[in-house]
Each structure stands twice: as C-alpha cells, then as structure tokens.
Amino acid sequence: MLHVYAYDSLENTSKAVGKFPDDECAVKGVCGLNSYCTFSGGKQVCLCLPHFDKISEDTQAGCHRNFISTACLGVGDNHTYYNTMDEVKNVQGFTELLPTMTKLTSKDDCRQTCLDDCNCDIAIYYENNGSCSKKSLPLKYAWKTTDTTDPDIVFIKRTAHRNTTVQGLDVVPRTVIKKEFSGAPLIVFVAIVSGLIISNLVFIFIVFKCQVGMCRMIWRSKQLALTDEIAPRSFSYYELYEATEGYKEEVGKGAFGTVFKGTLTSTRKLVAVKKLEKVVEEGEREFQTEMKAIGRTHHRNLVRLHGYCNEGSNRLLVYEFMSNGSLADIIFKPDHQNRPSWKERLRIALDVARGIHYLHEDCETHIIHCDIKPQNILMDENWTAKISDFGLAKLLMPTQSRTFTGIRGTRGYLAPEWHKNIPITVKTDVYSFGIVLLEILCCRKNMELETEADQIILSEWIYSCYLAGELEKVMLDEEVDMVEFQRVVKVALWCIQTDPTQCPTMKNVIIMLEGCAEISSPPHP
C-alpha cells in the first residue's frame, strides 16, 4: 500500500492526503503464487485457489496443486481421466494472460476452450463484452474484489469432480463428459498381483532349498555308501573290539594273525576282522603290504577290504565276511561227504583263475599274491570263490615284470624259482594255481603220506596216470566228462612246469579252461 503525505515547510508539519490503491489487496506481490488476497478481521489474508494447498506455514509463500495434472496426456495413454473446471467469482487481477479470444457465444464455450488447450490452467470469461482469456501456471497477483455488480467468471482446471467451497469462494464444479478413472482399483490389483508373485517366488525358493538339501543328503549318503564300497575306511580299535564282542569268535588263523567274526554296529554288516599278532616290525610291514595291495583292488573274485585300524600298536584289517569258509574246508573233508560236484569244482577253479588274472594284469598296480592255496580261497554265501590274505603280496611297478625278494608262501605250493635265486614273476602264482587246480580235481592235498608210495605226491601221480592214459584212477566216484577232465589235467600240468617261461599266463589258463583253445601235451613237470 502506498500512502501519500504533504509537507508544509512554513509550519514544518505533514499530513496524509491519500493512499494508492484504495484496495490494499490490489498491490501486486502481497500474496505468493497460486493464491489470492482478501480481507479477514480487518487485515490482509492470503488464501489458496481451489484445489491448491499452502506450500508452508507462511501464508504469503504461495500455494501448489494438490492433484496431478493429466490434461496433456497423449492419446496412447492407457488411462482416461475426468477433467473439470471450477467456476470462481469475485477474483480478479490475473496477469500474463494468453491471447484473448472474442466472439465466444457463452461462458461454456470459454470453459471448453480451456479444457481443450493443454497449456491452459485458468479461463476468465468477461460478461460485459463476451470475451475470454486463458492463463497457465503459475498464477500471481490475484485478489478478491467486493464489486459484485458485473463480475467476471474465472474457470480453474482440475482433475476429479466434487462440489467444493474453498476458503470463502463459491466454487461450482463443471464436469466434462469423459470416462471416470480411479487409481484405487489399479493399486489394489497391482498389490494383489505383486503379493501373489512374491508368495510364489518365496514358495519356489523354499522348495528349491528343500530339494537342494535333500539332494545333498542323498548325495552324501550315496557318497558314503560308495566310499564304503570302493575305499577302505578307518576304524577305531574300540569299534572293532565292540564289533567282535571282545574278539570272541575265532574263524581262522593265518601266518600273521587271527581272524575273528564280527558285526559292525553302524550297518549291522557281518565282517571278518584280522588281527595282526607278529612282532611290530614284521607286522607293520605285512600290514602296510596288505593295505596297499587289496585297498586298491575291486573284483568279484577278491575278498573286499572294508577298512582297517592303525591305532597305537594295534593293526587290524576288516574284510567282508565269507560265510562258507575256505576252499580247503570243502574239498579236503575226510568223510568225502557234501563235496561240490565236478561242475561246481570247475566253476570254482575258473573263479580263482579270474581273480589271479585281475591281480596280474587288470588292477592299477600289478600284484603277485605269493601265497595261492586252498586255505586262502574263501567262499561267500553264493559259493563264489574269492582270493584273500594278501599279507605276502609283492607289488610290481608298471615298468616291472619281475622282482627279487625272499622266499614267501607255503611249502608245497612254492614255485621252483623261489629256491634258485632268480627274479620272481607272476608265473610263481601260476605254479601255485596249478597245484591248487590238481587238488580241486581230486579233492585231496598235493602231498599225503598215508597212501600208496606212488600216490604220495599228487602232481607226480597224476602225470604218470596221464602218460599211461589211466586218468580214471585219479577221478572220484562221479559222472565226469572224460574229455573235459583231461583238458583240465593238461592245463594244471602246464602250470606246474619247472621252467617259468613254459608256464602259461593266467589269461591263457582261463581260455584253455573254458575250452576255447587247443592244448598240446605237457612235458614232465
């Protein structure tokens, strides 16, 4: 407000002579953007236009829209909105108007013109001359006048429609006929869909974690089972003491230890526990030898090593339990009762031959068993023959075919080269197998003193019968294919040749036993 004063220099006084403008709200800048000035309680007050809110507690700071303008959305937008024009009277003073349009027939045309104009936020209809002006945001320098004789009409564009009386103004909403849109259903829909997606993802994640955990458990159990099948495991001395009930039931005795029957508490599996009992130095050597030899082998005709104990001075080996004893038990029975038939004995011989062949040629490190004899050939519950007791085994490097070593094995089954100080080869096992094969044929030991003089040494007796064509003398009282029996005799005689170079390999032994090769007449062994 500008006040005008007059100063009288003669009287040295001043007095007010007037003020400009007469309406104090007509002063530009009294109120901020998007607000208008009015009087309330004898003083200026700044109020917001319809559907505008104060920016701050300072009423002169101005106002801003309380809705989002959608007037300029493109045709391709998926939403349809209701845009309305609120009709306000007695407010004037808007400046910076868009070009004035005349010759409008009515205020409805003025309103519609603003609705159709993307840049128009306010339309002013002048009733005295029928003209229309448009204005865009921000709005400034507005005030409420008290002259109501011929008021201009102000239309303010907004979104949504409702009957509103805003801060003392008469606001009459005018609705343009368009499809009404409410954001609430869309928000609810999005929330529901999002919740379902999140729930499904959480469910899938939980199922996936459970499946992974289950797969890990199955894999671990299979891995443990596989490890138990193909690799020896370490047992504590207490575990084996408990499994054998304090080494209660003895089932066999070897050169380096005693074998006890036991049951593993974890798997309830029957096992044979071999407890080494020799002096520490010798026992340690034999223990390490047997561990290295059988720990890396896996064949149906070899006794499987399940584990070991290497605790303090205790050295024990845990084998699969062979329920039908040894080959010696079933072919050396004094009463000749319940002996296996000829076909069964031939099958057993082939089992032993295949096990030795595996040791000589197919396992990772070639092994000379050094102690093939009926006592070391065990029978499982299916009467499958399996070679055991690797305590005397000799390992061969991949580049080796022979080795020097002290005499090993059992008297009566030793090859001649053990006594000649010459290199030991796999042929020593072939010789031992030949003796075992003769024993399987006749179900008697290679040496028996309580018999006729020419029959004491089995190999000598069989060879003499072979030369004389009288092999029926060495046959048991059973039906036997004579051609097949003679073939097996010739294989055994070739295996026990004094010159190891004349002995066949175990591969050729198997071929001949199966009748897949012609066999020449063997020389005297």
C-alpha positions in Angstrom: 0.0 0.0 0.0 1.3 3.4 -1.0 0.4 6.3 1.3 0.7 10.0 0.0 1.8 12.7 2.5 2.1 16.5 2.1 4.7 18.5 3.9 4.2 22.2 4.9 7.6 23.8 5.1 6.3 27.0 6.7 4.6 25.2 9.5 7.0 22.3 9.4 4.2 19.8 9.5 3.0 16.9 7.3 -0.4 15.2 6.8 -1.8 12.4 4.8 -3.5 13.4 1.7 -4.5 10.0 0.3 -3.4 6.4 -0.5 -3.0 4.3 -3.6 -4.6 2.0 -4.4 -7.8 2.3 -2.4 -8.0 -1.6 -2.2 -4.9 -2.8 -0.2 -5.2 -6.3 -1.8 -4.7 -4.8 -5.3 -1.0 -4.3 -4.5 1.0 -6.8 -6.6 3.1 -9.2 -4.7 1.1 -9.1 -1.4 0.5 -12.9 -1.8 2.6 -15.6 -3.4 2.0 -17.7 -6.5 -1.4 -19.5 -6.9 -3.0 -17.6 -4.1 -5.2 -14.5 -3.8 -5.5 -11.7 -1.3 -8.7 -10.9 0.7 -9.6 -9.1 4.0 -10.5 -11.0 7.1 -10.7 -9.5 10.5 -9.7 -6.1 9.2 -6.3 -7.3 7.8 -4.9 -8.8 4.6 -5.1 -12.6 4.3 -3.6 -14.8 1.6 -5.7 -17.8 0.6 -5.1 -20.6 -1.9 -7.2 -21.1 -5.0 -9.5 -24.0 -5.2 -7.6 -27.4 -5.1 -4.3 -25.7 -4.2 -2.5 -26.2 -0.8 -0.2 -23.9 1.1 3.5 -24.5 0.5 4.4 -23.7 4.1 3.0 -22.2 7.2 3.9 -18.8 5.8 0.6 -17.8 4.1 2.5 -15.4 1.8 4.8 -18.2 0.5 2.2 -19.2 -2.1 0.4 -22.5 -2.9 0.8 -25.6 -5.1 -1.7 -28.0 -6.7 -3.0 -30.9 -4.6 -3.5 -33.1 -7.7 -1.6 -34.3 -10.7 -2.5 -32.6 -13.9 -3.4 -35.0 -16.6 -4.7 -32.6 -19.3 -1.7 -33.1 -21.6 -1.6 -36.9 -21.6 -1.2 -38.4 -25.0 -3.9 -40.3 -26.8 -1.9 -43.6 -26.4 -2.1 -43.4 -22.6 -4.0 -46.3 -21.1 -5.9 -44.2 -18.6 -8.9 -41.9 -19.1 -9.5 -39.0 -16.8 -12.3 -36.6 -15.8 -11.0 -33.1 -16.2 -13.3 -30.4 -14.7 -13.4 -26.6 -14.5 -14.3 -25.0 -11.1 -16.2 -21.8 -11.6 -15.0 -19.0 -9.2 -16.4 -15.4 -8.9 -15.2 -12.2 -7.4 -11.5 -12.9 -8.0 -9.6 -10.7 -10.4 -6.1 -9.3 -11.2 -4.6 -12.2 -13.1 -1.8 -11.1 -15.3 0.3 -12.6 -18.1 -2.7 -14.0 -19.8 -2.6 -15.9 -23.1 -4.1 -14.1 -26.1 -7.7 -13.0 -25.5 -10.3 -14.7 -27.7 -13.5 -12.8 -28.5 -16.8 -13.6 -30.2 -17.4 -16.6 -27.8 -21.1 -17.2 -27.6 -21.1 -18.2 -23.9 -19.1 -18.9 -20.8 -19.4 -22.6 -21.6 -17.5 -22.1 -24.8 -14.8 -20.2 -22.8 -14.6 -23.1 -20.3 -14.4 -25.7 -23.1 -11.8 -23.8 -24.9 -9.5 -24.0 -21.8 -10.3 -27.7 -21.4 -9.2 -28.4 -25.0 -6.0 -26.4 -24.5 -3.1 -28.3 -23.0 -1.4 -25.1 -21.9 -4.5 -23.5 -20.3 -5.0 -23.8 -16.5 -7.4 -20.8 -15.9 -10.0 -19.3 -18.2 -11.6 -15.8 -17.5 -14.9 -15.0 -19.0 -15.7 -11.3 -19.3 -19.5 -11.0 -19.2 -19.6 -7.3 -20.2 -18.1 -7.9 -23.7 -18.3 -11.7 -24.0 -14.6 -12.2 -24.4 -12.4 -15.0 -22.9 -8.8 -15.1 -21.7 -6.7 -18.1 -20.7 -3.8 -18.4 -18.3 -1.2 -21.1 -17.4 0.5 -21.8 -14.2 1.9 -20.2 -12.1 -0.9 -17.7 -11.2 0.0 -14.5 -9.4 -1.3 -11.1 -8.4 -4.9 -12.1 -7.7 -7.2 -10.7 -5.2 -10.9 -10.9 -4.2 -12.9 -7.8 -5.0 -16.1 -6.6 -3.3 -17.7 -5.4 -6.6 -20.3 -7.9 -7.5 -22.4 -5.8 -9.9 -20.9 -7.2 -13.1 -18.3 -9.9 -12.0 -16.0 -11.7 -14.3 -16.1 -15.5 -14.1 -12.9 -17.5 -13.5 -12.7 -21.2 -14.5 -9.9 -23.2 -12.8 -9.0 -26.6 -14.4 -8.6 -29.6 -12.1 -8.8 -33.4 -12.1 -11.7 -35.2 -10.4 -15.0 -33.6 -9.7 -16.7 -32.7 -6.4 -18.8 -29.9 -5.0 -16.4 -27.7 -3.1 -16.5 -24.5 -1.2 -12.9 -23.3 -0.9 -11.9 -20.6 1.6 -15.0 -18.4 1.2 -15.3 -18.7 -2.6 -18.4 -20.0 -4.4 -16.9 -22.9 -6.4 -19.3 -24.6 -8.8 -17.7 -27.7 -10.4 -18.4 -28.2 -14.1 -17.8 -31.8 -15.3 -16.7 -32.6 -18.8 -18.3 -35.8 -20.0 -15.4 -38.3 -20.0 -14.9 -41.7 -18.6 -14.1 -41.5 -14.9 -11.0 -43.2 -13.6 -10.0 -44.0 -10.1 -6.5 -45.2 -9.2 -7.6 -47.2 -6.2 -8.6 -50.4 -8.0 -5.4 -50.3 -10.0 -3.3 -50.0 -6.8 -5.3 -52.9 -5.2 -4.8 -55.0 -8.3 -1.1 -54.3 -8.5 -0.7 -55.1 -4.8 -2.6 -58.4 -5.1 -0.6 -59.5 -8.2 2.7 -58.4 -6.5 1.8 -60.3 -3.4 1.0 -63.5 -5.4 4.3 -63.2 -7.4 6.3 -62.7 -4.2 4.5 -65.6 -2.5 5.2 -67.9 -5.4 8.8 -66.8 -5.5 9.2 -67.5 -1.8 7.5 -70.9 -2.2 9.7 -71.8 -5.1 12.8 -70.7 -3.2 11.8 -72.8 -0.2 11.0 -75.8 -2.3 14.3 -75.3 -4.2 16.2 -75.1 -0.9 14.5 -78.3 0.4 15.2 -80.1 -2.8 18.9 -79.0 -2.7 19.1 -80.1 0.9 17.5 -83.4 0.1 19.8 -83.9 -2.9 22.8 -83.1 -0.8 21.7 -85.6 1.8 21.1 -88.3 -0.8 24.4 -87.5 -2.5 26.2 -87.6 0.8 24.6 -91.0 1.7 25.5 -92.3 -1.7 29.0 -91.0 -1.4 29.4 -92.6 2.0 28.0 -95.9 0.6 30.2 -95.6 -2.5 33.2 -94.9 -0.3 32.3 -97.9 1.9 32.2 -100.0 -1.3 35.4 -99.0 -3.0 37.7 -97.4 -0.4 38.8 -98.8 3.0 37.7 -96.7 5.9 39.5 -96.2 9.2 38.0 -97.9 12.3 38.9 -97.2 15.9 40.2 -100.1 18.0 37.1 -99.7 20.3 34.7 -100.1 17.3 36.3 -103.4 16.2 36.5 -104.6 19.9 32.8 -103.9 20.2 32.0 -105.4 16.7 33.8 -108.7 17.7 32.5 -108.7 21.3 36.0 -108.6 22.6 37.4 -110.9 19.8 35.2 -113.7 21.0 34.6 -115.9 17.9 37.7 -117.0 16.1 37.1 -118.2 12.5 40.6 -118.7 11.2 44.3 -118.3 11.8 46.9 -117.2 9.3 50.7 -116.8 9.2 50.5 -113.3 10.6 47.3 -113.1 12.7 44.0 -114.5 13.8 40.6 -113.8 12.1 37.5 -113.1 14.2 33.9 -112.8 13.2 32.2 -109.5 14.0 29.2 -107.3 13.2 29.6 -103.6 12.5 27.2 -101.6 14.8 26.6 -98.9 12.3 25.5 -101.1 9.4 24.8 -104.5 11.0 27.1 -106.0 8.4 29.0 -109.2 9.1 32.7 -108.8 8.8 35.9 -110.7 9.3 38.4 -108.9 11.5 42.0 -110.0 11.0 44.2 -109.0 14.0 47.9 -109.0 13.2 49.9 -110.6 16.1 53.5 -110.8 14.9 56.3 -108.6 16.2 55.8 -104.9 15.5 58.4 -104.6 12.7 57.2 -107.7 10.8 53.5 -107.0 11.5 53.8 -103.4 10.4 55.4 -104.4 7.1 52.8 -107.1 6.4 50.0 -104.6 7.4 51.2 -101.9 5.0 51.7 -104.5 2.3 48.2 -105.9 2.6 46.7 -102.3 2.8 48.5 -101.3 -0.4 47.7 -104.5 -2.2 44.0 -105.0 -1.6 43.0 -101.4 -0.8 43.2 -100.5 -4.5 41.6 -103.7 -5.9 38.0 -104.4 -6.7 36.9 -107.7 -8.3 34.2 -110.2 -7.6 36.8 -112.9 -7.0 38.8 -111.0 -4.5 37.7 -110.6 -0.8 36.8 -107.0 -0.3 38.6 -104.9 2.3 36.1 -102.7 4.2 38.6 -101.0 6.4 41.5 -101.0 8.8 42.6 -100.0 12.3 46.0 -98.3 12.7 45.9 -97.1 16.3 48.9 -97.3 18.5 50.4 -100.8 18.3 47.1 -102.2 17.0 47.0 -103.3 13.4 43.7 -104.8 12.2 42.1 -105.4 8.8 38.3 -105.6 8.3 37.1 -107.8 5.4 33.7 -108.9 4.1 32.6 -112.0 5.9 32.8 -115.2 3.9 30.1 -117.4 5.3 31.0 -120.7 3.7 34.6 -121.0 4.9 37.6 -121.8 2.7 38.1 -124.0 -0.3 40.2 -126.3 1.9 37.2 -126.8 4.1 35.0 -128.2 1.3 37.5 -130.2 -0.8 39.6 -131.8 2.0 36.8 -133.3 4.0 37.9 -136.7 5.4 34.4 -138.3 5.0 34.1 -137.3 1.3 30.6 -136.1 2.1 29.0 -132.9 0.7 31.8 -132.2 -1.6 31.0 -130.0 -4.5 30.3 -131.7 -7.8 32.7 -131.8 -10.7 30.9 -128.9 -12.4 30.9 -126.8 -9.2 34.6 -127.5 -8.7 35.4 -126.5 -12.3 33.5 -123.2 -11.8 35.4 -122.6 -8.6 38.7 -123.1 -10.5 37.6 -120.5 -13.1 36.7 -118.1 -10.3 40.2 -118.4 -8.8 41.8 -118.1 -12.2 39.9 -114.9 -13.0 40.9 -113.4 -9.6 44.6 -114.1 -10.2 44.4 -112.7 -13.7 42.9 -109.5 -12.4 45.8 -109.2 -9.9 48.4 -109.8 -12.6 47.1 -107.7 -15.5 44.0 -105.6 -14.7 44.5 -103.8 -11.4 46.2 -100.5 -11.3 49.4 -101.9 -9.7 50.2 -105.4 -10.8 50.3 -107.8 -7.8 52.0 -111.1 -7.2 49.9 -112.8 -4.5 52.8 -115.2 -3.5 50.5 -117.4 -1.4 47.8 -119.0 -3.6 46.5 -122.1 -1.7 43.1 -123.5 -0.8 43.2 -122.0 2.7 43.4 -118.5 1.1 40.4 -119.1 -1.2 37.2 -118.3 0.6 33.6 -119.0 -0.3 30.7 -116.5 0.1 27.1 -117.3 0.7 26.6 -117.9 -3.0 29.6 -120.2 -3.2 31.6 -117.7 -5.2 35.3 -118.2 -4.7 37.3 -115.2 -3.6 41.1 -114.8 -3.0 42.1 -113.5 0.3 45.2 -112.9 2.6 47.5 -110.5 0.7 49.9 -110.3 3.6 52.7 -111.8 1.4 51.8 -110.0 -1.8 54.5 -108.3 -3.8 53.7 -105.1 -5.7 55.1 -104.5 -9.2 55.7 -101.1 -10.7 54.2 -100.5 -14.1 57.6 -100.9 -15.7 58.4 -104.1 -13.8 57.7 -107.7 -14.8 59.9 -109.4 -12.2 61.4 -108.7 -8.8 63.8 -110.1 -6.3 62.5 -111.0 -2.8 63.0 -113.5 0.0 61.1 -116.8 0.0 57.4 -116.2 0.6 54.4 -118.6 0.6 53.5 -122.1 1.8 55.6 -125.2 1.3 54.0 -127.5 -1.3 52.8 -124.6 -3.4 56.1 -122.8 -3.9 57.4 -122.5 -7.5 60.9 -123.8 -8.1 62.3 -120.3 -8.8 61.9 -119.4 -5.2 64.9 -121.8 -4.5 67.0 -120.7 -7.4 67.8 -117.1 -6.5 66.3 -115.9 -9.8 63.8 -113.0 -10.3 60.3 -113.7 -9.2 57.5 -113.1 -11.7 53.7 -113.6 -11.9 54.5 -117.2 -13.0 55.0 -118.1 -9.3 51.3 -117.6 -8.8 50.6 -119.6 -12.0 52.6 -122.5 -10.5 50.7 -122.3 -7.2 47.4 -122.2 -9.1 48.4 -125.4 -11.0 48.9 -127.3 -7.7 45.5 -125.9 -6.4 43.8 -127.0 -9.7 45.1 -130.6 -9.2 43.8 -130.6 -5.6 40.4 -129.4 -6.9 40.3 -132.2 -9.4 41.0 -134.9 -6.9 39.7 -133.3 -3.7 43.0 -134.2 -1.9 46.2 -132.4 -0.8 49.2 -132.3 -3.1 51.1 -134.4 -0.5 49.6 -137.2 1.6 51.9 -139.6 3.4 49.2 -142.1 4.4 48.7 -143.5 1.0 50.5 -145.8 -1.5 54.0 -144.8 -2.3 53.4 -143.8 -6.0 50.5 -141.6 -4.9 52.1 -139.5 -2.1 52.9 -136.6 -4.4 49.7 -135.8 -6.3 51.4 -134.0 -9.2 53.7 -136.9 -9.9 50.9 -139.5 -9.7 48.6 -137.5 -12.0 51.3 -137.0 -14.6 52.1 -140.8 -14.6 48.4 -141.6 -15.0 48.2 -139.0 -17.8 51.1 -140.6 -19.7 49.6 -144.1 -19.2 46.2 -143.0 -20.3 44.7 -144.0 -16.9 43.3 -140.7 -15.6 40.2 -142.6 -14.4 42.3 -143.7 -11.4 42.5 -140.1 -10.1 38.8 -139.4 -10.7 36.3 -139.5 -7.9 33.2 -141.8 -8.0 31.1 -139.4 -10.0 29.9 -138.8 -13.6 32.6 -136.7 -15.3 33.1 -135.7 -19.0 36.4 -137.5 -19.6 37.4 -135.1 -22.4 36.8 -132.1 -20.2 38.6 -133.7 -17.3 41.6 -134.5 -19.4 41.7 -130.9 -20.7 41.8 -129.6 -17.1 44.6 -132.0 -16.2 46.7 -130.8 -19.1 46.1 -127.1 -18.0 47.3 -128.0 -14.5 50.4 -129.8 -15.8 51.4 -126.9 -18.0 51.0 -124.5 -15.0 53.5 -126.5 -12.8 56.4 -126.6 -15.3 59.8 -126.1 -13.7 60.8 -123.6 -16.3 58.6 -120.5 -15.7 58.9 -119.5 -19.4 57.0 -122.6 -20.3 54.1 -121.8 -17.9 51.1 -120.1 -19.5 49.8 -116.7 -18.4 46.6 -116.7 -16.3 44.8 -115.2 -19.3 45.7 -118.3 -21.4 44.8 -120.5 -18.5 41.3 -119.1 -18.5 41.0 -119.5 -22.3 42.1 -123.2 -22.0 39.8 -124.0 -19.0 36.9 -122.6 -21.0 37.7 -124.9 -23.9 38.4 -122.1 -26.3 41.9 -123.3 -27.3 43.6 -126.5 -28.2 46.1 -127.8 -25.6 49.2 -129.6 -26.5 50.6 -132.5 -24.4 52.6 -131.0 -21.5 56.2 -132.2 -20.7 57.1 -133.8 -17.4 56.9 -131.1 -14.7 
